[in-house]
Amino acid sequence: VKRNKKYFWVAAIAPLVSVILSTILVLLTKAEEHGVVT
């Protein structure tokens, strides 16, 4: 049961993490295009 629950959390969080990373990447790309230095 614990393994299944752990796998469930990984399967549930993985897409969310990928979306967050892609969003950050887009924001950084737009910032560079606008000449904003972080």
C-alpha positions in Angstrom: 0.0 0.0 0.0 2.8 2.4 0.9 4.6 1.8 -2.4 1.4 2.4 -4.4 0.7 5.6 -2.5 4.3 6.8 -3.1 4.0 5.9 -6.8 0.7 7.8 -6.9 2.3 10.9 -5.5 5.2 10.8 -7.9 2.8 10.3 -10.8 0.6 13.2 -9.6 3.5 15.6 -8.9 5.6 14.9 -12.0 3.3 16.7 -14.5 2.9 19.6 -12.1 6.6 20.0 -11.7 7.1 19.9 -15.5 4.5 22.6 -15.9 6.1 24.8 -13.3 9.6 24.3 -14.8 8.3 25.1 -18.3 6.5 28.2 -17.0 9.7 29.4 -15.3 11.7 28.8 -18.5 9.2 30.8 -20.5 9.3 33.7 -18.0 13.1 33.7 -18.1 13.1 33.7 -21.9 10.7 36.6 -22.1 12.8 38.5 -19.5 15.9 38.0 -21.7 14.0 39.2 -24.8 13.0 42.3 -23.0 16.5 43.0 -21.9 15.8 42.4 -18.2 18.8 41.2 -16.2 18.1 38.9 -13.3 
